[in-house]
Amino acid sequence: MTDVHGKCLMRTEDLIKCSPKLYHMAEDGSWPNIQRYGLLSTSAILTLYGYCGTEREKFESEWRPQKTIISCDGLEDAIIRDQIPMPPDVLKRCLLGGMSPKEWYGLINGRIFFWATWKSLEIFLAAKEYKNSPQLVITVDARLLLERYASRVTLSSINSGSTYYDPEKYDRPHTRGRETFKKISDYNAPYIAELVIEEGITNIAEVATSVKRWIAHRINYEKPEFEKLAHIWP
């Protein structure tokens, strides 16, 4: 299938063939909560935990330079992860369509993200913020996920949660905006970086194939060493 400019558009079967497995990296120790309540976006977690008003806005619309523990009576504590690679002063240099950092954070916080390749996951595991720190890796069957959630899936050709770039090659990070996330049928980029789902997946155990603890021992940037620490589920 092609668009009006003759570019090839993505089909669901193409996506499954290209990325039969998808990978999500979560906070170590979070699987019991994820299994109970689902793999949820930051916004969905805040709703579950009863956050509203200005208390909620600081999580959804402001930069988070560190992870934060949130609490609610009757629920186990949850961790809202940081956004270290996405500071507002850098972010504003690459946003399109007059979008503000506040709007971008709101957009990102309403979604969950899967890496489309194991190599992309490895790069994330070995990032300086996570090196030498155990992480939870949830592997998902792409076909099962798309059978249930295709209407809420979009694709991105960039790491939408990072503004890191090589200043020797580029003068700013990858540009981004609302059009960064495209429906499968509208996607025509040659490379998929992320598969994105709005809100979250409440029945994650129905589409996941494994949950494992991994760690990247960062010897140097070129040669991180990856170690599987434990098989958590099933």
C-alpha positions in Angstrom: 0.0 0.0 0.0 1.3 3.5 -0.8 0.2 7.1 0.0 -0.4 9.9 -2.5 3.3 10.5 -2.8 4.0 6.9 -3.7 5.6 6.1 -0.3 5.0 2.7 1.2 2.6 2.7 4.2 2.8 0.2 7.1 0.4 -2.6 7.5 -0.3 -4.5 10.7 1.2 -7.7 9.2 4.3 -5.7 8.1 4.7 -4.5 11.7 4.4 -8.0 13.2 6.9 -9.4 10.7 9.4 -6.6 11.4 9.0 -6.6 15.2 7.4 -9.9 16.4 8.5 -9.1 19.9 8.3 -5.8 21.7 10.1 -4.7 24.8 9.2 -2.4 27.7 11.6 -1.5 30.5 10.1 -0.9 33.9 11.2 -0.1 37.4 12.8 -3.1 39.2 10.3 -4.6 41.6 7.3 -3.2 39.9 5.9 -6.4 38.4 3.4 -7.2 41.2 1.7 -3.8 40.7 1.9 -4.1 36.9 0.3 -7.6 37.1 -2.4 -6.4 39.4 -3.3 -3.0 37.8 -1.8 -3.2 34.3 1.1 -1.6 32.5 -0.2 2.0 32.8 0.9 5.4 31.6 1.9 8.0 34.1 -1.5 9.7 33.7 -3.4 6.4 34.2 -1.3 5.7 37.4 -2.1 9.1 38.8 -5.8 8.5 38.2 -5.6 5.1 39.9 -3.8 6.7 42.9 -6.3 9.6 43.1 -4.0 12.4 42.2 -5.7 15.6 40.9 -5.3 19.4 40.6 -1.9 21.0 41.1 -0.5 17.9 42.7 -1.2 15.9 39.5 -0.1 18.7 37.2 3.4 18.7 38.5 3.8 15.1 37.4 2.0 15.4 34.0 3.1 18.8 32.8 6.5 19.5 34.4 9.9 17.9 33.9 10.8 15.1 36.3 14.6 15.1 36.9 14.2 12.2 39.3 11.9 9.3 40.0 9.2 9.8 42.6 7.3 7.5 44.9 3.5 8.0 45.1 1.2 6.6 47.7 -2.5 5.9 48.1 -4.4 4.2 51.0 -5.1 0.6 50.0 -2.5 0.5 47.3 1.2 -0.4 47.3 3.5 2.5 46.7 4.3 3.1 43.0 7.3 4.8 41.3 6.9 7.4 38.7 10.0 7.3 36.6 12.2 10.3 35.8 12.6 12.2 32.5 16.3 13.0 32.8 16.9 12.9 29.1 14.2 15.4 28.3 14.9 18.8 30.1 12.7 21.7 29.0 15.4 24.0 27.9 16.7 21.4 25.3 13.2 20.2 24.5 11.9 23.6 23.4 14.6 23.7 20.7 13.2 20.7 18.9 9.4 21.0 19.3 7.3 21.6 16.2 4.0 23.4 15.6 4.4 25.9 18.4 4.2 23.1 21.0 5.4 23.9 24.5 7.5 21.5 26.7 4.5 21.5 29.1 2.3 20.2 26.2 4.9 17.6 25.2 5.2 16.2 28.7 1.4 15.9 28.9 1.4 14.0 25.6 4.2 11.6 26.7 2.7 11.0 30.1 -0.5 9.7 28.6 1.2 6.8 26.8 3.3 3.7 27.4 6.2 2.8 25.1 7.7 -0.3 23.7 11.0 -0.7 21.9 10.6 -2.3 18.5 14.0 -4.1 18.6 16.2 -5.8 21.2 19.1 -3.6 20.2 17.1 -0.4 21.0 16.3 -1.9 24.4 20.0 -2.7 25.0 20.9 1.0 24.3 18.3 2.1 26.8 19.6 -0.5 29.4 23.1 0.8 29.0 22.3 4.5 29.2 24.2 6.3 31.9 21.0 6.8 34.0 20.4 3.0 34.2 23.9 1.4 33.9 24.7 -1.0 36.8 21.1 -0.8 38.0 18.7 -3.8 37.6 15.7 -3.2 35.4 12.5 -5.1 34.6 12.2 -6.1 31.0 8.7 -7.1 29.8 8.6 -8.9 26.5 5.3 -8.8 24.6 4.0 -10.7 21.6 3.3 -8.1 19.0 0.5 -10.1 17.3 -1.4 -10.6 20.6 -1.0 -7.0 21.5 -2.2 -5.7 18.1 -5.2 -8.0 18.1 -6.4 -6.3 21.3 -5.0 -2.7 21.1 -4.4 -1.8 17.5 -6.9 1.1 17.6 -4.8 2.8 20.3 -1.4 2.0 18.8 0.9 4.6 17.2 4.5 4.3 15.9 7.5 6.7 16.2 10.7 6.8 14.3 12.6 8.4 17.2 13.2 7.9 20.9 10.5 10.4 21.9 11.6 10.4 25.5 15.1 11.6 24.9 16.7 14.8 23.6 20.2 13.5 23.6 22.1 14.0 20.4 25.6 14.2 19.0 26.5 18.0 18.7 29.3 17.1 16.3 26.7 15.7 13.8 23.6 17.7 14.6 22.7 21.2 15.8 19.8 20.1 17.9 17.9 16.9 18.9 15.4 15.1 16.6 12.4 17.4 16.0 9.2 16.2 17.4 5.5 17.1 17.9 2.0 15.6 17.7 2.8 14.2 14.3 5.7 12.2 15.7 3.2 9.5 16.6 1.4 8.0 13.6 -1.3 5.4 13.2 0.0 2.1 11.7 -1.8 2.7 8.4 -0.3 6.2 8.1 3.3 5.2 9.0 5.8 5.4 6.1 9.2 5.9 7.8 11.8 3.2 7.1 12.6 2.5 10.7 10.4 2.0 13.8 11.9 3.1 17.1 8.8 2.8 19.3 5.4 1.3 19.5 3.2 3.5 21.6 -0.1 2.8 23.3 -2.4 5.4 24.8 -3.3 5.0 28.4 -2.0 1.5 29.0 -2.6 -2.2 29.0 -4.7 -3.5 31.9 -4.4 -7.2 31.0 -0.6 -7.2 30.4 -0.3 -10.9 31.3 -2.4 -11.8 28.3 0.0 -10.4 25.8 3.4 -10.7 27.6 5.6 -13.7 27.0 8.2 -13.1 29.7 9.3 -10.8 32.5 13.0 -10.8 33.4 15.5 -8.7 35.4 18.4 -7.4 33.4 21.4 -5.3 34.1 23.9 -3.5 31.9 27.4 -3.4 33.3 28.7 -0.3 31.6 32.4 -0.9 31.0 32.5 1.8 28.4 30.0 3.3 25.9 31.0 0.9 23.1 31.1 -2.3 25.1 28.4 -2.6 27.8 27.9 -6.1 29.2 24.4 -7.4 29.6 23.4 -9.9 32.3 20.1 -11.6 32.9 19.6 -11.6 36.7 16.4 -13.5 37.1 13.3 -14.9 35.3 10.4 -13.3 37.1 7.4 -14.5 35.1 5.8 -16.8 34.0 
